Amino acid sequence: MLEIKNLHVKLEEEDKQILKGVTLSIGAGEVHAIMGPNGSGKSTLSYVLSGRDGYTVTEGSATLDGADLLAMDPEVRAAQGLFLAFQYPVEIPGVGNMTFLRTALNAQRKTRGEPEISAGDFLKLVREKAKSLKIDAEMLKRPVNVGFSGGEKKRNEILQMAMLEPKMCILDETDSGLDVDAMKLVSEGVNALRSAGRSFLVITHYQRLLDHIKPDVVHIMAAGRIIKTGGPELALEVENNGYADLLAEVK
Amino acid sequence: MGAVSVKAEALMQRLAGLAHPSGLRAARAAAMARLSAMGLPSKRDEYWQYTDPAALNASVALPAALAVDDDAALFGGLDAVRLVFVDGVFDAAASDDLALTGVSISRLANAPDGHWAETAYGTLEALGQSPIARPWAAMNTAYATDGLLIHVTGQAKKPLSITYLRRDQSADAILHHVIKLETGAELTLLEQGPAAARVNHVIEVDLSASARFHHIRAQGRDMGRRAVTHIFAHLAGEALFKSFTLTADGALTRNEAVITFAGPDAKAHIAGAAMGDGAFHHDDTVFITHAAERCESRQVFKKVLKHGAVGVFQGKILVKKGAQKTDGYQISQALLLDDDSQFLAKPELEIYADDVKCSHGSTSGAIDDTSLFYLRSRGVPLRAAQSLLILAFLADTIAEIEDEAIAEDIRAGLETWLARHES
């Protein structure tokens, strides 16, 4: 599904190398987690994959089902099935949440050459998906993320994911700012979307999210590289011992 | 040559060849006397510091090419009384029968002696000349050749929808409407179209107690057209005045609004959305006088500017002594789509009462990159994402339109403009 090979990335504005050769392969239906200390390049990886401005790829490649991701505009990546759940979902005053969801869904369908969804079908779909995430009609009417609590914003991200049905989902610190109940709700939302054709890359600082969203593979990232890859037990090791031992191991 | 003689000189040039229209003679003579004392503005006037009146002062109107693309007219789906002007002249054949409208409407061009408007015509304009002179409005009262005199006693059953068509490349029009709403009366006035290559347009709105007036205007496109407009509104107690203007394109637009609260508990909201691409100069100048207690005024002006377009906002709230519990709000914002565009704002508050709530804000900035990326990351293409964010920026102004069907028409007009100006 997602193949990242020897990816080197620097900041566009300053000569600072953030990613120094990331290699990662995620198969269809797999859930991978990336853990790592602050500043290791986790969020940069998610932004580069989704096409945010401000980064320059100096070496390496990233493909989604064989197609060169890095050559595509962000909207094309989305239409091809890539989705990033933001660490800090953006507030957009003046754009209704429903308008946003419908515009996004129809734009993706149009890019893929599919017909637009009818107003009735859309309403039905959004109500059904919103219900399972405990998102009420009031939240759907409000402008995108404006006045939403931290938990509401993250639930709204998962709602978008559920509506857009991407095949490759990247979750950037989706657990940050969530209390225990909200984390459970968000995780259930994610788990409901797990399927044989859909893969996940879960970026997190903490092992606790991985209690809810169980990964197949865990990677440890530090200083712009993946320094260790293992099973779910690797996350537990980090939880118990911190990153210090792992960092020492590779030095 | 002193400043006064320069202004008098400019006035003489501008008036050369203009005929004095007949009818409403006393009001026109009084306006002429005001105008002669003022002369025409020059760029040296503080009030015209940001907008050069030269093209308005010129003795003949510069030609303005007629737009070729055929946009659907706005407000087409509304059940309204249709009134049509062509190059500034009322077209009776193209308009609904004035006798059937349920409100009293007559043409300025043939107002008979003894018409009710004799005591109204030019009255609010004259009041609006202090403390700041507005020569174009005085000239309008003196020389207006056409317009409508509208008197409403109850609730108008349908909105009045005026369309100003252009046929002539260089028509120079002077239009003046007088609108009088009696106690508790209600009227919605819709205006659309470019009117003329150059237009001087005045509306006087006299609102008796509890009267309600809704005004929605779409100033027409046509890149080369020039306009100076004034709305003078006078509100008695508990009256409501709401005015929204959409301006898309035009070489020069100066929209002035002069609003006075004369009775308590009245409300006036004035909003404007302007979009300019290239040779576009748009000036909103507002003067609101709170002379009564517990009135609420709200000014919401937003401009979207690209390719060197210029936006101006001059907004003043004057709270007179004794106008306690005044609630005054003013916001002016510009979205600059490139580095060549410019927004000039001069917000002013002058307050002589001690128990009031007044606030103002003014900002200019670019489209937010983070919002743009968020939309694109969800699959919305760049241009569509930009348009969505521009519409979101303008949403506060459209929110001032109470009728949802009218607001939807305005939104559609905005979208058409955005689609045409994507690059």
Interface residues (C-beta under 8 A of the other chain):
Chain A: S50 G51 R52 D53 D73 P74 E75 R77 A78 A79 F83 L84 F86 P89 V90 I92 P93 G94 V95 T99 F100 T103 A104 L105 A107 Q108 T111 P143 Q160 L164
Chain B: D369 T370 S371 F373 Y374 L375 R376 S377 R378 G379 V380 P381 L382 A384 A385 L388 L389 L391 A392 F393 L394 A395 D396
